[in-house]
Amino acid sequence: MTGSLETKVLLYSDGSAQSFSAAVYTATLLKNMPSMSLTVVQTREAAQHAPDLEYSWLNTWPTTPSPDLRERVIDESDALTNKLYDEIRAKTVRIFTERGLKVTHEVIPAGASISDTVDAILEFAKKNKCELIIMGTRGLTSLKGLLFGSLAHEMLTKSMIPVLLIKKLPQEFIDDL
């Protein structure tokens, strides 16, 4: 990190339990480092031909399923997933606001693949001169990460900016914040 007055840090948040742990840890850092400037970044899938438009996987659904089946599957899966992510996102925002910590939030477009997401985060970090990237990780072994793909693994591989990975924190650490 440079000797500048402000240390620019990017926290990647995807609404997962792991990113919530990273947010808790980052709030502790921010509280103890007054010179730290934090931007919480989320990605949103965007169509490759029109990056400003939100990508909708509904447009790629095959035409063969009945409209009732399609609607039921979409409603049930989207509602549950969105509810869980919204709860974690709300808790993440509260971590910073309840402590009076100044945070900037950005939503950046990215493709659907892990590589697209990593590239979008790194491009944003470089453009904004971030000196550290913080993100949560499930802590997959390197073999599982290679087999199933891992955003954290690819971030470590591609990033020229230091990356701090946070595994799921013990509940007592979260409670003590």
Secondary structure by P-SEA (a helix, b strand, c coil): cccccbbbbbbbbcccaaaaaaaaaaaaaaaacccbbbbbbbbbbbccccccbbbbccccccccccaaaaaaaaaaaaaaaaaaaaaaaaaaaaaccccbbbbbbbbbbbcccaaaaaaaaaaaaaaacccbbbbccccccaaaaaacccaaaaaaaccccbbbbbccccaaaaaac
